[in-house]
C-alpha cells in the first residue's frame, strides 16, 4: 500500500475513533466544550433534563449546560479553543453553540447571557472565527476580541469592546464597535445607539462595576493545568469534523433558557446607566439634546472626572489580556491535539492551519507542535512537514524557496532575476553587466583588481605572468605565477567595431601593395 493511502487510512481511523469516543459518553456529556478553571462559592450546572450539579475546578463544561452563580459566586470557563468566559455573582448563562476544529481552522460559539456581568476573551486564532454573545436586547458578534457586559432587568444591556471588532444587532438595527467603544441597548426593539453617543462617565461607572464583580485578572495567568486525560479528550473532540460537531449540537438545541427570578443586585451600582436611560440618552433616533439630558451630562462629568482615562486604561489592559490569551490558547490547543492526533500527518495539517491563521507565531507554533505530539511516528515532524506547512524562510520540497525562488536566487524554470540563465550566462551569451551605451562591453573586476578563477578556468601555469589592461597601461600582478585570465566568451562584435575592423584590414592591404611596389 502506498504511503499516501496509509496516511489517509490513519486519518479516517483517527476521525472514527474520535467520534466513537464521543458516542460512548452519556448524551448529556456528548459534546464537551471546555472546563472550569476558577470557582468561587456556589456555582451550579445543569445539562438537559439531568439534575443540577455543583461545579468544581477542572470539571467538564458541556454543550447547552446552564450555569448559574450565587449571590457571592464567580466562575471562569476555559473553552477547548483556549478562549475564556468569566461570569460574576447572580448570573445565568448558557453555551448555546460550540464548534471548534483547528485542522479546518474553524471556531464558532454562541454564549447566552440571561443575567449578570461577563467578560469574554478569545484564544486560539482561526481563519473562520466568530463568537456571539446573546443578551435579552440582541446579539453581539465579535472576532478576535475582548468583550465585557452587564445584563440586568433593571437597566439597559451594557456592552464594551476592549479589543478586536464587533457588531451588535437586533430586530431594529445594528451598530459597529471598535476597541474602546461601549453601547447601551434598552430593549430588542430599540435601535442600537452609535458608540460615539455613549457618555464616558456612564461607560466608566459600568466598567468599574464589572471589574468589582468578576474574578481577579491573575486567574487567567495562573489557571490550573489540565491533566493528560482531559487534554486527550479535548484533542479528540477538536479533531471531529466541524460538520459533525454542528450535527451533534443541533440534535440537542432548542431548550429554552432557565427563567430569571428577581431583578438582580446590580441596579444600585449603576446609577448613571439607569439615569441615562430615564432621560432617553440611548435613543439613536433623537437628533438634539434636551435640557434635561444636558443637565444630566454635566452632573455625570462632575461625578466621574477621570472617566475617559478609565476607558483608555480598560482598552490598554484588554489589548494585553488578549495578546496573552492568544499565546496561551494556541499552546493549549496544540497540546490537546498532540495527545490525540492519530498520525504525524494530522499534526502537520493542524500546524499548517495554525500558522496560516497566525503567521506571526509560526516559529512558536512549529516548536509547540513538535513538543506536543506523542505518536510513534514523531520523527516525521522533524524530517519533513506535509504540503502547506512551510514556515517563513524554510525550504520547500525540492529545494524551492517560498515565493517560487530556488536556492541561490534562481527562479522557477531555471531563470535568474533579470533574465540571467543558470551558470551566470545571460541570453545571447552576453556577460553580466550588459552592453554599454557606446557599444563597448562591460569588463567586471573584483574590488581589489584581481579576477577570481571561475569554474572551468585553466589552472595558472608556472612562469606565466598575468597582465591587466587598466587606464591604457599594462599592470603586472604581484607574484610570478599569476593566473591566466578567464577564457573570453564568444560574442559578436558590435556593428561599429566590425566596420572599423574591415576598414583597418583594407588599409593594411593597400599599404602592403605600396610596399611591394
FENRA-V508848 format. One record per residue. SS is DSSP state (@ for helix, = for strand, . for the rest). PHI is phi in whole degrees, -180 to 180 (* if undefined). OMEGA is omega in degrees with one decimal (none if undefined). Layout:
ss=[SS	SS]
phi=[PHI	PHI]
omega=[OMEGA	OMEGA]
This chain:
ss=[.	.	@	@	@	@	@	@	@	@	@	@	@	@	@	@	@	@	@	@	@	@	@	.	.	.	@	@	@	.	.	=	=	=	=	=	=	=	=	=	.	.	=	=	=	=	=	.	.	.	.	.	=	=	.	.	.	.	.	=	=	=	.	.	=	=	=	=	=	.	.	.	.	=	=	=	=	=	=	.	.	.	.	=	=	=	=	.	.	.	.	=	=	=	=	=	=	=	=	=	=	.	.	.	.	=	=	=	=	=	=	=	=	=	=	=	=	=	=	=	=	.	.	.	.	.	.	=	=	=	=	=	=	=	=	.	.	=	=	=	=	=	=	=	=	=	=	=	=	=	=	=	.	.	=	=	=	=	=	=	=	=	=	=	=	=	=	=	=	=	.	.	=	=	=	=	=	=	.	.	=	=	=	=	=	.	.	.	.	.	.	.	.	.	@	@	@	.	.	@	@	@	@	@	@	@	@	@	@	@	@	@	@	.	.	.	.	@	@	@	@	.	.	.	.	.	.	@	@	@	@	@	@	@	@	@	@	@	.	.	.	@	@	@	@	@	@	@	@	@	@	.	.	.	.	.	.	.	.	.	.	.	.	.	.	.	@	@	@	.	@	@	@	@	@	@	@	@	.	.	.	.	.	.	.	.	.	.	.	.	@	@	@	@	@	@	@	@	@	@	@	@	@	.	.	.	@	@	@	@	@	@	@	@	@	@	@	@	@	@	@	@	@	@	@	@	@	@	@	@	@	@	@	@	@	@	@	@	@	@	.	.	.	@	@	@	@	@	@	@	@	@	@	@	@	@	@	.	@	@	@	@	@	@	@	@	@	@	@	@	@	@	.	.	.	.	.	.	@	@	@	@	@	.	.	.	.	.	.	.	.	.	.	.	=	.	@	@	@	=	=	.	.	.	=	=	@	@	@	=	=	.	.	.	=	=	@	@	@	=	=	.	.	.	.	=	@	@	@	.	.	.	.	.	=	.	.	.	.	.	=	.	.	.	.	.	.	.	.	.	.	.	.	.	.	.	.	.	.	.	.	.	.	.	.	.	=	=	=	=	.	.	=	=	=	=	.	.	.	.	.	.	.	.	.	.	.	.	.	.	.	.	.	.	@	@	@	@	@	@	@	@	@	@	@	@	@	@	@	@	@	@	@	@	@	@	.]
phi=[*	-69	-61	-64	-66	-62	-64	-61	-64	-65	-64	-63	-64	-63	-64	-65	-64	-64	-65	-65	-63	-69	-67	-75	-78	-62	-56	-67	-110	-70	-130	-77	-110	175	-146	-88	-116	-155	-138	-124	67	-88	-128	-113	-131	-144	-109	62	-92	-69	-66	-61	-132	-86	-86	-117	-63	73	-79	-71	-112	-114	-61	62	-88	-81	-117	-126	-118	-76	-62	-123	-100	-144	-153	-134	-108	-107	-83	-63	-90	83	-76	-130	-134	-102	-134	-101	-66	55	-111	-134	-137	-149	-90	-81	-157	-156	-136	-144	-145	-69	-68	-92	53	-125	-148	-135	-150	-132	-115	-107	-107	-88	-161	115	-101	-150	-147	-113	-128	-74	-121	-54	-92	-118	-67	-109	-139	-164	-122	-119	-116	-94	-128	-60	-100	159	-131	-106	-96	-127	-141	54	-134	-123	-130	-132	-168	-133	-128	-153	-60	-85	-138	-64	-63	-113	-136	-130	-109	-90	-153	92	-143	-156	-137	-102	-135	-148	-66	-95	159	-149	-148	-93	-121	-116	-53	94	-86	-142	-140	-132	-127	-71	-159	-70	-104	-93	-63	-57	-69	-78	-58	-72	-91	-74	-65	-58	-61	-65	-65	-64	-63	-65	-64	-63	-66	-63	-62	-65	-95	-88	-60	-63	-61	-64	-61	-68	-80	-121	-68	-67	-73	-79	-77	-62	-64	-68	-59	-67	-65	-65	-63	-65	-66	-63	-86	-66	-52	-59	-63	-69	-62	-63	-65	-64	-69	-66	-66	-108	-82	108	-75	-69	-68	-67	-70	-102	-108	82	-99	81	-120	-91	-56	-66	-96	-124	-60	-68	-64	-66	-70	-62	-69	-64	-88	69	-77	-100	-90	-69	-79	-77	-91	-131	-73	-90	-57	-66	-66	-63	-65	-63	-62	-65	-67	-63	-65	-70	-73	-126	-67	-107	-62	-66	-65	-63	-66	-63	-64	-63	-70	-64	-63	-63	-63	-67	-62	-67	-60	-66	-67	-64	-63	-68	-64	-63	-63	-62	-65	-66	-64	-66	-64	-61	-78	-108	-60	-77	-158	-64	-63	-65	-63	-65	-69	-64	-62	-64	-65	-64	-70	-64	-77	-138	-63	-66	-109	-57	-65	-65	-64	-62	-65	-65	-64	-64	-74	-84	-71	-117	-69	-65	-94	-58	-62	-63	-66	-90	-78	169	-87	-72	-60	87	-104	-64	-92	-57	88	-94	-78	-87	-55	85	86	-74	-86	-55	90	90	-91	-86	-54	82	88	-73	-87	-54	89	85	-98	-89	-55	80	88	-71	-86	-56	94	90	-97	-90	-54	80	80	-70	-77	-55	110	78	-99	-76	-59	-85	91	-86	-83	-74	-110	-84	-129	-73	-57	-93	82	-112	-78	-85	-70	-93	-56	100	-67	-76	-70	-58	-97	-59	84	-98	-90	-106	-122	-126	-84	-148	64	83	-120	-90	-118	-84	-79	-61	86	-85	-107	-69	-75	-73	-59	-62	-57	-74	-77	-70	-154	-72	-70	-59	-56	-63	-69	-62	-63	-63	-65	-63	-64	-64	-66	-66	-62	-64	-65	-64	-64	-67	-67	-64	-65	-67	-71]
omega=[-177.5	179.6	-178.5	179.2	177.4	179.5	179.5	179.6	179.2	179.6	-179.8	179.4	179.3	178.5	179.1	179.4	179.1	178.3	-179.7	179.0	177.4	-178.1	-178.9	-179.5	174.7	-176.8	-177.6	-177.1	-174.2	179.5	175.4	-178.6	-178.8	-178.6	176.5	-179.8	175.3	177.8	175.1	178.5	-168.0	175.8	-176.9	175.4	178.0	-180.0	178.1	-178.7	179.6	178.2	178.9	178.0	175.2	-176.8	176.0	179.5	179.4	172.4	176.1	170.7	-173.3	-179.2	178.6	175.2	174.9	179.0	179.3	179.4	178.0	-175.1	-178.2	-174.0	175.9	-179.6	173.9	177.3	173.0	-179.1	-177.8	178.9	177.7	175.7	-177.9	179.1	-178.8	177.3	-178.3	-177.2	173.1	-176.0	173.5	-178.0	176.5	173.2	-176.2	-179.6	176.5	177.1	-179.3	175.4	-177.4	177.9	176.0	-179.6	-177.8	177.8	178.9	176.3	175.3	-178.0	-177.2	-179.9	179.2	177.5	174.3	174.8	-177.2	169.3	178.0	178.1	-179.7	-177.1	-179.5	-179.9	176.2	178.9	177.9	-169.7	174.5	172.8	177.7	174.2	179.3	174.1	178.9	-176.7	179.7	-176.0	176.9	177.5	-173.2	-179.5	177.9	-160.7	164.6	-177.1	179.4	-179.0	178.5	175.1	179.5	-177.8	-175.8	-177.5	174.9	173.5	179.6	-178.9	180.0	177.0	-179.8	-177.0	179.0	177.2	-175.7	174.2	176.1	-175.9	169.3	-175.9	-176.2	-178.1	-178.2	178.9	-179.6	-179.2	173.8	-179.0	-179.5	-179.5	175.0	175.8	173.0	-176.2	-175.8	-174.4	179.1	178.9	177.8	177.5	179.8	-176.5	172.4	-177.0	-177.8	176.9	179.7	177.3	-178.3	179.6	179.4	-179.9	-178.5	178.7	178.8	178.8	177.4	177.7	178.2	-178.7	179.5	-172.9	-179.8	175.6	179.2	-178.1	-177.8	-179.6	-178.2	-179.0	-175.7	-178.7	179.9	179.7	175.9	179.8	-174.6	-179.2	179.8	178.9	-179.1	178.0	179.3	178.6	177.6	177.8	179.1	-176.0	173.5	-178.7	-177.4	179.8	178.7	175.9	177.5	179.7	179.6	179.8	-178.7	-177.9	-178.1	-175.9	174.3	179.8	-178.8	178.6	-179.4	-179.8	178.6	-178.5	179.7	-177.1	-179.0	-175.9	-174.6	-171.0	-178.6	-179.6	-173.5	-178.6	-178.5	178.4	179.5	-178.9	177.9	176.8	-179.4	-179.6	172.1	179.7	-175.8	177.8	-176.1	-176.1	-177.6	-174.4	-174.6	178.4	172.8	176.9	179.5	178.5	179.2	178.7	178.1	-178.6	178.3	179.9	179.3	178.7	177.6	-179.3	-177.2	-175.2	-178.1	-175.9	-177.8	176.1	177.2	179.1	178.5	179.8	178.8	179.5	178.5	178.9	-179.8	179.1	179.4	178.6	-178.4	179.7	178.7	-179.2	178.3	180.0	-178.2	-178.6	178.8	178.8	-180.0	-179.9	-177.4	177.0	179.3	179.9	179.6	178.3	-172.1	-175.3	-177.8	-178.9	176.6	179.7	177.7	179.4	178.1	-179.6	175.8	177.8	-179.9	179.7	178.4	-179.3	178.8	-179.6	-177.1	-173.4	179.5	-179.4	-173.8	-177.0	179.4	180.0	179.8	179.8	-178.1	178.4	178.5	179.0	-173.3	-172.3	-175.7	-175.8	180.0	180.0	-176.9	-179.1	179.7	-179.9	-178.9	-178.3	178.7	179.7	-180.0	-178.7	176.7	-177.6	-176.1	176.0	178.0	177.5	-178.6	-177.8	174.1	177.9	-179.5	177.2	-177.8	-178.8	175.0	-178.0	175.7	-177.4	178.6	176.9	-179.4	177.8	-177.0	-179.6	176.6	-178.0	174.9	-177.8	-178.8	178.5	179.2	177.9	-178.6	-177.7	175.4	-177.3	173.7	-177.1	-179.9	-179.3	179.6	177.8	-177.5	-179.9	176.4	-178.4	175.5	-177.5	180.0	-177.4	-176.6	177.3	178.6	179.7	178.9	177.1	-174.9	176.3	173.5	-175.3	-178.4	175.8	-179.9	179.8	177.4	-179.5	177.8	174.5	179.7	176.6	177.8	179.1	-179.8	178.9	-179.3	174.9	-179.9	-178.6	-179.6	177.6	179.4	179.2	178.0	176.8	176.9	-179.9	175.8	-178.7	-179.0	179.9	178.4	178.2	-177.6	-176.5	-179.9	179.1	175.0	175.1	178.4	179.6	179.9	177.2	178.7	177.2	-178.2	178.0	177.2	-177.3	-178.3	-179.5	177.4	-179.9	-179.7	179.8	178.4	178.3	-179.4	-179.5	177.6	178.1	-179.0	179.4	178.5	178.7	-179.6	179.4	179.4	-179.9	-180.0	178.4	none]
